[in-house]
Amino acid sequence: MAKDGRLFRTETGGSYSSSAYSYVWQETRKLALTPAQVASSLAARPYDLRHAAVSLWLNAGVPAPEVAKRAGHSVDVLLRVYAKCLDGQQEHINGKINDALG
């Protein structure tokens, strides 16, 4: 690991260009995914993994303030960007409310 926390660095300790990251990412997708997945938008960019993680945490019931802290967002930004990932959970949420009401 580099002194500044980066996991990937050049032999001299420098940082890679965004085009180098992009090239390696695209080549890695070809090795790790099926041809149909490569043709899709699945994990098209490394950032997509971050989005998937935040969505997973919210859907798992991790409180929004904790997810926001881990993602480096304010709660306001988190909910504005990720509110749509919570769609389709009305039955589950209603059950939680009913449980809380006893």
C-alpha positions in Angstrom: 0.0 0.0 0.0 1.2 3.5 -0.8 1.8 6.0 2.0 -1.3 7.9 1.0 -3.5 4.7 1.2 -3.7 3.8 -2.4 -3.6 0.1 -3.1 -2.3 0.3 -6.6 0.8 2.3 -7.5 3.5 2.4 -10.1 6.9 0.9 -9.4 8.1 4.3 -8.3 5.1 4.9 -6.0 3.2 7.2 -8.3 -0.4 6.9 -9.3 -1.8 5.4 -12.4 -3.8 7.4 -14.9 -7.5 7.0 -15.2 -7.1 5.5 -18.7 -4.8 2.8 -17.3 -7.3 1.9 -14.6 -10.1 1.8 -17.2 -8.1 -0.4 -19.6 -7.2 -2.9 -16.8 -10.8 -2.9 -15.5 -12.2 -3.6 -19.0 -9.7 -6.5 -19.5 -10.5 -7.9 -16.1 -14.3 -7.9 -16.8 -13.6 -10.0 -19.9 -11.8 -12.5 -17.8 -14.2 -12.6 -14.9 -17.6 -12.3 -16.6 -19.6 -14.2 -19.2 -19.7 -12.7 -22.7 -23.3 -11.6 -22.0 -22.3 -9.9 -18.8 -19.4 -8.2 -20.5 -21.9 -6.8 -23.1 -24.1 -5.5 -20.4 -23.5 -2.5 -18.1 -22.8 -4.9 -15.1 -19.8 -3.4 -13.3 -19.0 -1.3 -16.3 -16.8 1.0 -14.1 -15.0 0.4 -10.8 -17.4 3.1 -9.3 -20.3 0.8 -10.0 -19.0 -1.5 -7.3 -19.2 1.4 -4.8 -22.8 2.0 -5.9 -23.6 -1.6 -5.5 -22.1 -1.7 -2.0 -24.1 1.3 -0.8 -27.3 -0.1 -2.3 -26.6 -3.4 -0.6 -26.0 -1.8 2.8 -29.2 0.2 2.6 -31.3 -2.8 1.5 -29.7 -4.9 4.3 -31.2 -2.3 6.8 -28.0 -0.5 7.8 -29.1 2.9 9.1 -28.8 5.7 6.6 -26.4 7.8 8.8 -24.0 4.9 9.0 -24.1 4.2 5.3 -23.6 7.9 4.6 -20.6 8.0 6.9 -19.0 5.0 5.2 -19.8 6.3 1.7 -18.5 9.8 2.5 -21.9 11.4 1.8 -24.2 13.5 3.9 -27.5 11.7 4.8 -29.3 14.2 2.5 -27.2 13.3 -0.5 -27.3 9.6 0.3 -31.1 9.5 0.3 -31.4 11.7 -2.7 -29.1 9.5 -4.8 -30.0 6.0 -3.4 -33.7 6.3 -2.4 -34.7 4.5 -5.6 -32.8 1.4 -4.5 -35.3 0.9 -1.7 -38.3 0.6 -4.0 -40.2 -2.6 -3.8 -39.7 -3.1 -0.1 -43.1 -1.8 1.1 -44.2 -5.2 2.5 -41.0 -5.7 4.4 -41.1 -2.1 5.8 -44.7 -2.4 6.8 -43.8 -5.5 8.7 -41.1 -3.7 10.6 -43.6 -0.9 11.4 -46.2 -3.4 12.6 -43.5 -5.2 14.7 -42.5 -1.9 16.3 -46.1 -1.1 17.2 -46.5 -4.5 18.9 
